[in-house]
Amino acid sequence: MNATFADLTELPEPGDAQRAFRASDSPCVAVCSTLFDDICRGCGRTAMEVANWVFMTEEEKREVWIRIKAQGYPRRNS
């Protein structure tokens, strides 16, 4: 068996990786239902919020997080 190892020399600096994670911190739990439901059963976001997440400002994301947490999302076992 031929093992393949990741090249760890190309990883971002720890500060850069943390900043990138925070910027894309999505509530997605891979239990998607946005094709047939107005609100995703997994994360609680609308289809538009899911589709536009990467374009939303930090304030917009924070507002979504506040709303979905108040509604009991994200849910891993829907």
C-alpha positions as CSV (number, residue, x, y, z in Angstrom):
1,M,0.0,0.0,0.0
2,N,1.3,3.4,-1.0
3,A,0.6,6.0,1.7
4,T,0.0,9.7,0.7
5,F,0.8,12.4,3.2
6,A,-0.4,16.0,3.1
7,D,2.2,18.7,2.5
8,L,1.9,20.7,5.8
9,T,4.4,23.3,4.6
10,E,1.6,25.1,2.7
11,L,-0.7,25.6,5.7
12,P,-1.6,29.2,6.6
13,E,-0.1,30.8,9.7
14,P,-2.3,30.1,12.8
15,G,-3.6,33.7,12.9
16,D,-4.6,33.5,9.2
17,A,-6.3,30.2,9.7
18,Q,-8.3,31.5,12.7
19,R,-9.4,34.6,10.8
20,A,-10.5,32.5,7.7
21,F,-12.5,30.2,10.0
22,R,-14.3,33.0,11.7
23,A,-15.1,34.7,8.4
24,S,-16.8,31.5,7.0
25,D,-18.2,30.2,10.3
26,S,-21.3,28.6,8.8
27,P,-24.1,27.1,10.9
28,C,-24.4,24.3,8.4
29,V,-24.6,20.8,9.9
30,A,-24.9,18.9,6.6
31,V,-28.6,18.1,7.2
32,C,-29.8,20.2,4.3
33,S,-33.4,20.6,3.3
34,T,-33.5,23.9,1.5
35,L,-34.8,22.4,-1.8
36,F,-38.2,21.6,-0.3
37,D,-38.4,23.6,2.9
38,D,-38.6,27.4,3.5
39,I,-36.2,27.0,6.4
40,C,-33.5,24.4,6.5
41,R,-34.2,21.7,9.1
42,G,-30.5,21.4,9.9
43,C,-29.2,25.0,10.3
44,G,-32.4,27.1,10.4
45,R,-31.4,29.4,7.6
46,T,-33.5,30.3,4.6
47,A,-32.4,29.1,1.2
48,M,-31.3,32.7,0.4
49,E,-29.2,32.9,3.6
50,V,-27.6,29.6,2.7
51,A,-26.9,30.6,-0.9
52,N,-25.5,34.1,0.1
53,W,-23.7,33.2,3.3
54,V,-20.2,33.8,1.8
55,F,-21.3,37.2,0.6
56,M,-22.9,38.4,3.9
57,T,-21.2,40.9,6.2
58,E,-20.1,39.8,9.7
59,E,-23.0,41.8,11.1
60,E,-25.5,40.0,8.8
61,K,-24.1,36.6,9.8
62,R,-24.3,37.6,13.5
63,E,-28.0,38.5,13.1
64,V,-28.7,35.2,11.5
65,W,-26.8,33.3,14.2
66,I,-28.8,35.1,16.9
67,R,-32.1,34.3,15.2
68,I,-31.3,30.6,14.6
69,K,-29.9,30.0,18.1
70,A,-33.1,31.5,19.6
71,Q,-35.1,29.1,17.5
72,G,-33.1,26.1,18.6
73,Y,-30.8,25.7,15.6
74,P,-28.5,24.3,14.4
75,R,-29.7,20.8,14.8
76,R,-27.6,17.8,14.0
77,N,-30.3,15.1,14.2
78,S,-33.3,16.5,12.5
